[in-house]
Amino acid sequence: MFKDIADVRKRLGSQQYIASEEIGTVVYLAQSLCKPILAEGPAGVGKTELAKAWAAAAGRPLIRLQCYEGLDESKALYEWEYAKQMLYTQLLRDTLQNVLSDVQTLGEAADRLAQEEDVFFSENFLLPRPLLTALMSDEPVVLLIDEIDRADVEFEAFLLEVLSDFQVSVPELGTISAKHQPMVLLTSNNTRELSEALKRRCLYLYVDYPTHDAELEIVRLKVPDLRPEMAQQAVAVVHQLRNMDLRKMPSISETLDWARALVTLNAKSIDEKTLSNTLTVLLKYEADVAKARRMMGHGGSRYGG
């Protein structure tokens, strides 16, 4: 358990996650109020990393549900291991023949088998998916529901029930309640508007691109082999690119990839040639690369530092 906001930031920092005071406050309140966090913001700004660092800092396992279009309850909650059930049916064939030895009709056989279905629909044959795994865990966990905006509205509605009561109904077994209420972080890249009902159930956190100084601190922490003046130059370039009208802004993870690439190439400075040759580490669309190169051509000296 975190003692206070300062403790949150310190322990996240020990996991190499630099948390702002706002992030520290929201994580502390989520723990204190037992509320999920909804973290929205551009892709690649550290929302998923926050969940990983939170779990590690709290000493809890991380369980991740990656959302995508078409995700349904069975993929998120549980499935029955039908192959295992069939195998047991084969192994118990003689027993089943004894159970059905005196039946006269098909209907009577079905009724008799129905009385035995508890054998085949038990936790022995239940295959928990991330949501049920989090509820059934014998120890407290952090549950990451990643990119909830990619899932369909119907799945979002189903999720409301889980987040409200932290219990689910399995028709064959009854209601399963959480042994320990998980700490939940949902992330969204804002590809669609989420429902007000979901937002009401969560503490809201907007995670934006970091300031120049914060990103420089991240680069120095994660890529210590990059010379300080090069780190300054690299972060300055990234922030100039983010001020351009690009289809996809370079994320923090791409900044770090670029910093590692500069170390690997043993670059002495970020001159126009070095930047041009490594732009595709930062930018992922040809139109963005072309636009950045045109801008360099008009004012490349500012990139050289």
Short mmCIF file of the C-alpha atoms (twelve columns), coordinates in Angstrom:
data_MODEL
# 
_entry.id   MODEL 
# 
loop_
_atom_site.group_PDB 
_atom_site.id 
_atom_site.type_symbol 
_atom_site.label_atom_id 
_atom_site.label_alt_id 
_atom_site.label_comp_id 
_atom_site.label_asym_id 
_atom_site.label_seq_id 
_atom_site.Cartn_x 
_atom_site.Cartn_y 
_atom_site.Cartn_z 
_atom_site.pdbx_PDB_model_num 
ATOM 1   C CA . MET A 1   0.000   0.000   0.000   1 
ATOM 2   C CA . PHE A 2   1.199   3.515   -0.805  1 
ATOM 3   C CA . LYS A 3   1.527   5.829   2.214   1 
ATOM 4   C CA . ASP A 4   0.939   9.102   0.374   1 
ATOM 5   C CA . ILE A 5   1.372   10.817  -2.989  1 
ATOM 6   C CA . ALA A 6   5.102   11.310  -2.473  1 
ATOM 7   C CA . ASP A 7   5.451   7.575   -1.772  1 
ATOM 8   C CA . VAL A 8   3.608   6.780   -5.012  1 
ATOM 9   C CA . ARG A 9   5.955   8.963   -7.057  1 
ATOM 10  C CA . LYS A 10  9.039   7.600   -5.302  1 
ATOM 11  C CA . ARG A 11  8.065   3.958   -5.808  1 
ATOM 12  C CA . LEU A 12  7.028   4.514   -9.427  1 
ATOM 13  C CA . GLY A 13  10.379  6.219   -9.909  1 
ATOM 14  C CA . SER A 14  12.116  3.122   -8.544  1 
ATOM 15  C CA . GLN A 15  10.515  1.301   -11.504 1 
ATOM 16  C CA . GLN A 16  11.982  3.909   -13.882 1 
ATOM 17  C CA . TYR A 17  8.601   5.595   -14.371 1 
ATOM 18  C CA . ILE A 18  8.758   9.354   -13.905 1 
ATOM 19  C CA . ALA A 19  5.346   10.295  -12.537 1 
ATOM 20  C CA . SER A 20  4.032   13.838  -12.431 1 
ATOM 21  C CA . GLU A 21  2.303   15.053  -9.273  1 
ATOM 22  C CA . GLU A 22  -1.046  14.611  -11.036 1 
ATOM 23  C CA . ILE A 23  -0.296  10.970  -11.882 1 
ATOM 24  C CA . GLY A 24  0.890   10.335  -8.326  1 
ATOM 25  C CA . THR A 25  -2.291  11.889  -6.948  1 
ATOM 26  C CA . VAL A 26  -4.634  9.883   -9.171  1 
ATOM 27  C CA . VAL A 27  -2.872  6.570   -8.421  1 
ATOM 28  C CA . TYR A 28  -2.981  7.295   -4.677  1 
ATOM 29  C CA . LEU A 29  -6.694  8.167   -4.837  1 
ATOM 30  C CA . ALA A 30  -7.435  5.066   -6.916  1 
ATOM 31  C CA . GLN A 31  -5.908  2.940   -4.173  1 
ATOM 32  C CA . SER A 32  -7.601  4.859   -1.357  1 
ATOM 33  C CA . LEU A 33  -11.054 5.035   -2.960  1 
ATOM 34  C CA . CYS A 34  -10.879 1.617   -4.684  1 
ATOM 35  C CA . LYS A 35  -11.731 3.213   -8.019  1 
ATOM 36  C CA . PRO A 36  -10.514 2.284   -11.524 1 
ATOM 37  C CA . ILE A 37  -8.399  4.776   -13.443 1 
ATOM 38  C CA . LEU A 38  -9.247  5.735   -17.026 1 
ATOM 39  C CA . ALA A 39  -6.043  7.043   -18.628 1 
ATOM 40  C CA . GLU A 40  -6.600  8.759   -21.974 1 
ATOM 41  C CA . GLY A 41  -4.095  10.373  -24.290 1 
ATOM 42  C CA . PRO A 42  -2.087  9.908   -27.490 1 
ATOM 43  C CA . ALA A 43  -0.544  6.533   -28.258 1 
ATOM 44  C CA . GLY A 44  2.924   5.986   -26.847 1 
ATOM 45  C CA . VAL A 45  2.897   8.451   -23.945 1 
ATOM 46  C CA . GLY A 46  3.326   5.823   -21.226 1 
ATOM 47  C CA . LYS A 47  -0.203  4.795   -20.230 1 
ATOM 48  C CA . THR A 48  0.493   1.066   -20.462 1 
ATOM 49  C CA . GLU A 49  3.882   1.568   -18.808 1 
ATOM 50  C CA . LEU A 50  2.093   3.231   -15.893 1 
ATOM 51  C CA . ALA A 51  0.140   0.028   -15.243 1 
ATOM 52  C CA . LYS A 52  3.325   -2.047  -15.362 1 
ATOM 53  C CA . ALA A 53  5.155   0.308   -13.012 1 
ATOM 54  C CA . TRP A 54  2.127   0.526   -10.677 1 
ATOM 55  C CA . ALA A 55  1.953   -3.257  -10.384 1 
ATOM 56  C CA . ALA A 56  5.691   -3.594  -9.767  1 
ATOM 57  C CA . ALA A 57  5.762   -0.723  -7.264  1 
ATOM 58  C CA . ALA A 58  2.825   -2.206  -5.345  1 
ATOM 59  C CA . GLY A 59  4.265   -5.723  -5.486  1 
ATOM 60  C CA . ARG A 60  1.211   -7.075  -7.317  1 
ATOM 61  C CA . PRO A 61  0.966   -9.286  -10.409 1 
ATOM 62  C CA . LEU A 62  -0.139  -7.513  -13.581 1 
ATOM 63  C CA . ILE A 63  -2.969  -9.062  -15.591 1 
ATOM 64  C CA . ARG A 64  -3.515  -7.526  -19.038 1 
ATOM 65  C CA . LEU A 65  -6.559  -7.599  -21.264 1 
ATOM 66  C CA . GLN A 66  -5.670  -6.267  -24.724 1 
ATOM 67  C CA . CYS A 67  -8.817  -4.906  -26.360 1 
ATOM 68  C CA . TYR A 68  -9.586  -5.102  -30.068 1 
ATOM 69  C CA . GLU A 69  -12.565 -4.865  -32.398 1 
ATOM 70  C CA . GLY A 70  -14.761 -7.932  -31.999 1 
ATOM 71  C CA . LEU A 71  -13.585 -8.753  -28.461 1 
ATOM 72  C CA . ASP A 72  -16.436 -10.477 -26.629 1 
ATOM 73  C CA . GLU A 73  -17.172 -11.858 -23.175 1 
ATOM 74  C CA . SER A 74  -15.835 -15.337 -23.908 1 
ATOM 75  C CA . LYS A 75  -12.419 -13.983 -24.902 1 
ATOM 76  C CA . ALA A 76  -12.252 -11.606 -21.930 1 
ATOM 77  C CA . LEU A 77  -13.979 -13.638 -19.220 1 
ATOM 78  C CA . TYR A 78  -13.834 -17.411 -19.631 1 
ATOM 79  C CA . GLU A 79  -14.236 -20.340 -21.980 1 
ATOM 80  C CA . TRP A 80  -15.014 -23.992 -21.403 1 
ATOM 81  C CA . GLU A 81  -12.271 -26.426 -22.369 1 
ATOM 82  C CA . TYR A 82  -14.440 -28.534 -24.645 1 
ATOM 83  C CA . ALA A 83  -11.521 -30.733 -25.751 1 
ATOM 84  C CA . LYS A 84  -10.821 -31.619 -22.129 1 
ATOM 85  C CA . GLN A 85  -14.526 -32.309 -21.531 1 
ATOM 86  C CA . MET A 86  -14.572 -34.640 -24.549 1 
ATOM 87  C CA . LEU A 87  -11.487 -36.427 -23.269 1 
ATOM 88  C CA . TYR A 88  -13.150 -37.003 -19.903 1 
ATOM 89  C CA . THR A 89  -16.271 -38.230 -21.692 1 
ATOM 90  C CA . GLN A 90  -14.172 -40.827 -23.481 1 
ATOM 91  C CA . LEU A 91  -12.454 -41.872 -20.251 1 
ATOM 92  C CA . LEU A 92  -15.775 -42.177 -18.419 1 
ATOM 93  C CA . ARG A 93  -17.540 -44.018 -21.241 1 
ATOM 94  C CA . ASP A 94  -18.122 -47.152 -19.172 1 
ATOM 95  C CA . THR A 95  -19.505 -45.127 -16.273 1 
ATOM 96  C CA . LEU A 96  -21.848 -43.263 -18.633 1 
ATOM 97  C CA . GLN A 97  -23.073 -46.557 -20.058 1 
ATOM 98  C CA . ASN A 98  -23.959 -47.665 -16.537 1 
ATOM 99  C CA . VAL A 99  -25.776 -44.364 -15.887 1 
ATOM 100 C CA . LEU A 100 -27.843 -44.811 -19.067 1 
ATOM 101 C CA . SER A 101 -28.265 -48.603 -18.941 1 
ATOM 102 C CA . ASP A 102 -31.946 -48.622 -17.991 1 
ATOM 103 C CA . VAL A 103 -33.269 -45.598 -19.930 1 
ATOM 104 C CA . GLN A 104 -36.008 -46.194 -22.523 1 
ATOM 105 C CA . THR A 105 -36.161 -42.940 -24.508 1 
ATOM 106 C CA . LEU A 106 -33.858 -40.238 -25.832 1 
ATOM 107 C CA . GLY A 107 -35.584 -37.677 -23.624 1 
ATOM 108 C CA . GLU A 108 -35.024 -39.775 -20.545 1 
ATOM 109 C CA . ALA A 109 -31.332 -40.154 -21.465 1 
ATOM 110 C CA . ALA A 110 -30.998 -36.383 -21.828 1 
ATOM 111 C CA . ASP A 111 -32.599 -35.842 -18.411 1 
ATOM 112 C CA . ARG A 112 -30.320 -38.399 -16.814 1 
ATOM 113 C CA . LEU A 113 -27.214 -36.786 -18.339 1 
ATOM 114 C CA . ALA A 114 -28.385 -33.356 -17.203 1 
ATOM 115 C CA . GLN A 115 -28.223 -34.600 -13.617 1 
ATOM 116 C CA . GLU A 116 -24.538 -35.390 -14.146 1 
ATOM 117 C CA . GLU A 117 -23.541 -32.155 -15.877 1 
ATOM 118 C CA . ASP A 118 -21.950 -30.713 -12.730 1 
ATOM 119 C CA . VAL A 119 -19.133 -33.187 -13.326 1 
ATOM 120 C CA . PHE A 120 -18.359 -31.623 -16.697 1 
ATOM 121 C CA . PHE A 121 -19.180 -27.977 -15.934 1 
ATOM 122 C CA . SER A 122 -16.928 -27.364 -12.966 1 
ATOM 123 C CA . GLU A 123 -13.850 -25.234 -12.389 1 
ATOM 124 C CA . ASN A 124 -11.801 -28.224 -13.603 1 
ATOM 125 C CA . PHE A 125 -12.916 -27.410 -17.149 1 
ATOM 126 C CA . LEU A 126 -13.091 -23.627 -16.822 1 
ATOM 127 C CA . LEU A 127 -10.459 -21.695 -18.773 1 
ATOM 128 C CA . PRO A 128 -10.253 -18.240 -17.170 1 
ATOM 129 C CA . ARG A 129 -9.452  -15.305 -19.407 1 
ATOM 130 C CA . PRO A 130 -7.969  -12.047 -18.023 1 
ATOM 131 C CA . LEU A 131 -11.097 -10.634 -16.327 1 
ATOM 132 C CA . LEU A 132 -11.997 -13.835 -14.506 1 
ATOM 133 C CA . THR A 133 -8.322  -14.499 -13.700 1 
ATOM 134 C CA . ALA A 134 -8.173  -11.116 -11.954 1 
ATOM 135 C CA . LEU A 135 -11.348 -11.840 -9.969  1 
ATOM 136 C CA . MET A 136 -10.306 -15.357 -8.970  1 
ATOM 137 C CA . SER A 137 -6.721  -14.502 -8.048  1 
ATOM 138 C CA . ASP A 138 -5.676  -15.566 -4.554  1 
ATOM 139 C CA . GLU A 139 -3.671  -12.360 -4.212  1 
ATOM 140 C CA . PRO A 140 -4.451  -8.719  -5.105  1 
ATOM 141 C CA . VAL A 141 -3.573  -7.809  -8.700  1 
ATOM 142 C CA . VAL A 142 -3.408  -4.822  -11.012 1 
ATOM 143 C CA . LEU A 143 -5.736  -5.321  -13.983 1 
ATOM 144 C CA . LEU A 144 -4.781  -3.465  -17.172 1 
ATOM 145 C CA . ILE A 145 -7.601  -3.108  -19.710 1 
ATOM 146 C CA . ASP A 146 -5.567  -1.779  -22.598 1 
ATOM 147 C CA . GLU A 147 -7.007  0.341   -25.444 1 
ATOM 148 C CA . ILE A 148 -10.645 0.027   -24.367 1 
ATOM 149 C CA . ASP A 149 -11.547 2.425   -27.196 1 
ATOM 150 C CA . ARG A 150 -10.740 -0.342  -29.707 1 
ATOM 151 C CA . ALA A 151 -13.430 -2.627  -28.260 1 
ATOM 152 C CA . ASP A 152 -17.064 -2.445  -29.369 1 
ATOM 153 C CA . VAL A 153 -19.680 -0.462  -27.468 1 
ATOM 154 C CA . GLU A 154 -21.379 -3.734  -26.470 1 
ATOM 155 C CA . PHE A 155 -18.231 -4.965  -24.737 1 
ATOM 156 C CA . GLU A 156 -17.848 -1.630  -22.985 1 
ATOM 157 C CA . ALA A 157 -21.408 -2.022  -21.639 1 
ATOM 158 C CA . PHE A 158 -20.580 -5.523  -20.373 1 
ATOM 159 C CA . LEU A 159 -17.479 -4.163  -18.689 1 
ATOM 160 C CA . LEU A 160 -19.590 -1.712  -16.680 1 
ATOM 161 C CA . GLU A 161 -21.147 -4.611  -14.772 1 
ATOM 162 C CA . VAL A 162 -17.758 -6.085  -13.933 1 
ATOM 163 C CA . LEU A 163 -16.364 -2.737  -12.737 1 
ATOM 164 C CA . SER A 164 -19.476 -1.953  -10.691 1 
ATOM 165 C CA . ASP A 165 -19.673 -5.115  -8.592  1 
ATOM 166 C CA . PHE A 166 -16.413 -6.946  -9.360  1 
ATOM 167 C CA . GLN A 167 -18.364 -10.118 -9.836  1 
ATOM 168 C CA . VAL A 168 -19.573 -12.128 -12.814 1 
ATOM 169 C CA . SER A 169 -22.168 -14.790 -13.373 1 
ATOM 170 C CA . VAL A 170 -21.171 -18.093 -14.920 1 
ATOM 171 C CA . PRO A 171 -24.488 -19.814 -15.744 1 
ATOM 172 C CA . GLU A 172 -23.181 -23.289 -14.985 1 
ATOM 173 C CA . LEU A 173 -21.450 -22.292 -11.728 1 
ATOM 174 C CA . GLY A 174 -23.322 -19.267 -10.405 1 
ATOM 175 C CA . THR A 175 -21.897 -15.902 -9.316  1 
ATOM 176 C CA . ILE A 176 -18.149 -15.558 -8.860  1 
ATOM 177 C CA . SER A 177 -17.106 -12.575 -6.733  1 
ATOM 178 C CA . ALA A 178 -13.609 -11.134 -6.543  1 
ATOM 179 C CA . LYS A 179 -11.498 -12.645 -3.781  1 
ATOM 180 C CA . HIS A 180 -9.575  -9.347  -3.748  1 
ATOM 181 C CA . GLN A 181 -10.794 -6.277  -5.605  1 
ATOM 182 C CA . PRO A 182 -8.190  -5.600  -8.297  1 
ATOM 183 C CA . MET A 183 -6.764  -2.165  -8.921  1 
ATOM 184 C CA . VAL A 184 -7.827  -1.367  -12.477 1 
ATOM 185 C CA . LEU A 185 -6.263  0.850   -15.129 1 
ATOM 186 C CA . LEU A 186 -8.089  1.326   -18.433 1 
ATOM 187 C CA . THR A 187 -6.252  3.035   -21.273 1 
ATOM 188 C CA . SER A 188 -7.685  4.810   -24.310 1 
ATOM 189 C CA . ASN A 189 -6.000  6.431   -27.319 1 
ATOM 190 C CA . ASN A 190 -9.142  8.492   -28.024 1 
ATOM 191 C CA . THR A 191 -10.013 6.687   -31.256 1 
ATOM 192 C CA . ARG A 192 -13.670 6.905   -30.220 1 
ATOM 193 C CA . GLU A 193 -15.691 8.566   -27.476 1 
ATOM 194 C CA . LEU A 194 -16.230 6.404   -24.408 1 
ATOM 195 C CA . SER A 195 -19.558 6.331   -22.603 1 
ATOM 196 C CA . GLU A 196 -20.331 8.683   -19.747 1 
ATOM 197 C CA . ALA A 197 -21.336 5.639   -17.685 1 
ATOM 198 C CA . LEU A 198 -17.820 4.220   -17.960 1 
ATOM 199 C CA . LYS A 199 -16.208 7.553   -17.168 1 
ATOM 200 C CA . ARG A 200 -18.420 7.977   -14.087 1 
ATOM 201 C CA . ARG A 201 -17.024 4.752   -12.630 1 
ATOM 202 C CA . CYS A 202 -13.406 5.833   -13.053 1 
ATOM 203 C CA . LEU A 203 -10.955 8.440   -11.904 1 
ATOM 204 C CA . TYR A 204 -9.949  10.314  -15.055 1 
ATOM 205 C CA . LEU A 205 -6.336  10.919  -16.033 1 
ATOM 206 C CA . TYR A 206 -5.171  12.600  -19.220 1 
ATOM 207 C CA . VAL A 207 -1.608  11.623  -20.117 1 
ATOM 208 C CA . ASP A 208 -0.071  13.960  -22.699 1 
ATOM 209 C CA . TYR A 209 3.332   14.147  -24.305 1 
ATOM 210 C CA . PRO A 210 5.866   15.165  -21.644 1 
ATOM 211 C CA . THR A 211 7.437   18.578  -21.373 1 
ATOM 212 C CA . HIS A 212 10.940  19.047  -22.754 1 
ATOM 213 C CA . ASP A 213 12.550  18.726  -19.318 1 
ATOM 214 C CA . ALA A 214 10.492  15.672  -18.356 1 
ATOM 215 C CA . GLU A 215 11.307  13.889  -21.612 1 
ATOM 216 C CA . LEU A 216 14.979  14.755  -21.242 1 
ATOM 217 C CA . GLU A 217 14.898  13.159  -17.773 1 
ATOM 218 C CA . ILE A 218 13.286  10.039  -19.260 1 
ATOM 219 C CA . VAL A 219 15.939  9.789   -21.992 1 
ATOM 220 C CA . ARG A 220 18.770  10.208  -19.485 1 
ATOM 221 C CA . LEU A 221 17.234  7.548   -17.241 1 
ATOM 222 C CA . LYS A 222 16.471  5.001   -19.961 1 
ATOM 223 C CA . VAL A 223 19.443  5.614   -22.292 1 
ATOM 224 C CA . PRO A 224 22.305  6.580   -19.983 1 
ATOM 225 C CA . ASP A 225 24.932  5.902   -22.696 1 
ATOM 226 C CA . LEU A 226 23.737  8.858   -24.786 1 
ATOM 227 C CA . ARG A 227 25.959  11.871  -24.146 1 
ATOM 228 C CA . PRO A 228 24.134  14.697  -22.292 1 
ATOM 229 C CA . GLU A 229 24.485  17.225  -25.126 1 
ATOM 230 C CA . MET A 230 23.170  14.637  -27.616 1 
ATOM 231 C CA . ALA A 231 20.227  13.914  -25.340 1 
ATOM 232 C CA . GLN A 232 19.452  17.641  -25.289 1 
ATOM 233 C CA . GLN A 233 19.608  17.792  -29.084 1 
ATOM 234 C CA . ALA A 234 17.484  14.663  -29.535 1 
ATOM 235 C CA . VAL A 235 14.686  15.882  -27.292 1 
ATOM 236 C CA . ALA A 236 14.740  19.301  -28.961 1 
ATOM 237 C CA . VAL A 237 14.321  17.674  -32.393 1 
ATOM 238 C CA . VAL A 238 11.453  15.482  -31.194 1 
ATOM 239 C CA . HIS A 239 9.620   18.488  -29.786 1 
ATOM 240 C CA . GLN A 240 10.112  20.410  -33.038 1 
ATOM 241 C CA . LEU A 241 8.639   17.467  -34.951 1 
ATOM 242 C CA . ARG A 242 5.631   17.363  -32.606 1 
ATOM 243 C CA . ASN A 243 4.941   20.999  -33.455 1 
ATOM 244 C CA . MET A 244 4.540   20.024  -37.104 1 
ATOM 245 C CA . ASP A 245 1.286   18.922  -38.685 1 
ATOM 246 C CA . LEU A 246 2.114   15.215  -38.844 1 
ATOM 247 C CA . ARG A 247 -0.141  12.204  -39.291 1 
ATOM 248 C CA . LYS A 248 1.532   10.516  -36.323 1 
ATOM 249 C CA . MET A 249 3.605   12.346  -33.739 1 
ATOM 250 C CA . PRO A 250 6.712   10.591  -32.416 1 
ATOM 251 C CA . SER A 251 5.888   8.927   -29.094 1 
ATOM 252 C CA . ILE A 252 8.100   8.649   -26.025 1 
ATOM 253 C CA . SER A 253 8.942   5.063   -26.948 1 
ATOM 254 C CA . GLU A 254 10.086  6.255   -30.383 1 
ATOM 255 C CA . THR A 255 12.195  8.981   -28.774 1 
ATOM 256 C CA . LEU A 256 13.896  6.260   -26.727 1 
ATOM 257 C CA . ASP A 257 14.331  4.046   -29.794 1 
ATOM 258 C CA . TRP A 258 15.969  6.963   -31.591 1 
ATOM 259 C CA . ALA A 259 18.234  7.727   -28.645 1 
ATOM 260 C CA . ARG A 260 19.364  4.069   -28.611 1 
ATOM 261 C CA . ALA A 261 19.878  4.206   -32.390 1 
ATOM 262 C CA . LEU A 262 22.131  7.269   -32.024 1 
ATOM 263 C CA . VAL A 263 24.210  5.408   -29.429 1 
ATOM 264 C CA . THR A 264 24.398  2.323   -31.680 1 
ATOM 265 C CA . LEU A 265 25.537  4.438   -34.641 1 
ATOM 266 C CA . ASN A 266 28.084  6.227   -32.426 1 
ATOM 267 C CA . ALA A 267 26.764  9.535   -33.732 1 
ATOM 268 C CA . LYS A 268 28.831  12.561  -32.679 1 
ATOM 269 C CA . SER A 269 26.071  15.084  -33.291 1 
ATOM 270 C CA . ILE A 270 22.625  15.247  -34.826 1 
ATOM 271 C CA . ASP A 271 23.537  16.891  -38.115 1 
ATOM 272 C CA . GLU A 272 21.265  17.006  -41.137 1 
ATOM 273 C CA . LYS A 273 22.635  13.752  -42.591 1 
ATOM 274 C CA . THR A 274 22.278  11.809  -39.340 1 
ATOM 275 C CA . LEU A 275 18.760  13.080  -38.824 1 
ATOM 276 C CA . SER A 276 17.713  12.334  -42.400 1 
ATOM 277 C CA . ASN A 277 19.079  8.789   -42.235 1 
ATOM 278 C CA . THR A 278 17.362  7.998   -38.924 1 
ATOM 279 C CA . LEU A 279 14.064  9.851   -39.333 1 
ATOM 280 C CA . THR A 280 12.142  6.630   -39.919 1 
ATOM 281 C CA . VAL A 281 12.909  5.582   -36.344 1 
ATOM 282 C CA . LEU A 282 10.791  8.543   -35.234 1 
ATOM 283 C CA . LEU A 283 8.254   8.855   -38.049 1 
ATOM 284 C CA . LYS A 284 6.165   6.003   -39.442 1 
ATOM 285 C CA . TYR A 285 4.500   7.506   -42.532 1 
ATOM 286 C CA . GLU A 286 6.275   8.470   -45.741 1 
ATOM 287 C CA . ALA A 287 4.317   11.741  -45.948 1 
ATOM 288 C CA . ASP A 288 5.536   12.698  -42.461 1 
ATOM 289 C CA . VAL A 289 9.127   11.795  -43.338 1 
ATOM 290 C CA . ALA A 290 8.956   13.863  -46.548 1 
ATOM 291 C CA . LYS A 291 7.452   16.822  -44.696 1 
ATOM 292 C CA . ALA A 292 10.177  16.694  -42.036 1 
ATOM 293 C CA . ARG A 293 12.918  16.458  -44.666 1 
ATOM 294 C CA . ARG A 294 11.506  19.474  -46.526 1 
ATOM 295 C CA . MET A 295 11.529  21.427  -43.286 1 
ATOM 296 C CA . MET A 296 15.148  20.355  -42.652 1 
ATOM 297 C CA . GLY A 297 16.083  21.521  -46.110 1 
ATOM 298 C CA . HIS A 298 14.737  25.006  -45.320 1 
ATOM 299 C CA . GLY A 299 16.332  25.204  -41.889 1 
ATOM 300 C CA . GLY A 300 18.520  22.176  -41.310 1 
ATOM 301 C CA . SER A 301 21.078  24.093  -39.250 1 
ATOM 302 C CA . ARG A 302 18.748  24.299  -36.271 1 
ATOM 303 C CA . TYR A 303 18.781  20.498  -36.029 1 
ATOM 304 C CA . GLY A 304 22.551  20.348  -35.857 1 
ATOM 305 C CA . GLY A 305 22.615  22.154  -32.479 1 
# 
